[in-house]
């Protein structure tokens, strides 16, 4: 998760990819104006986002621990099930969106067809209709 700043991603060439974004582009920092760095941020703003990044990391770790160690009395079994988590994740997917495969010679365009229980995804090539199962780090 990019919190304070979005790295520059080339739009062409061997290492091209999607434009990066970050949380600070959508949230206002509670800082006063101060000395501005080369990227248009004040030192106070940068410190604010560093602290927010640390807080976010701690909150995610705490919430994951709490979720993993919850009991039926604190959380319903349905919400706690892997199936429920996977179904919620699937509800966010745009199944018609064309994606470009990373690190393939032809940079094939694909659409998602399924998300498997172990995190692999099934995709279908737009051009050929060929279906394949991918393991990790699939898309640009």
Beta strands, then each sheet from edge to edge (+ up, - down):
strand 1: 99-100
strand 2: 109-115
strand 3: 121-125
strand 4: 131-134
sheet 1: 1+ 2- 3+ 4-
end
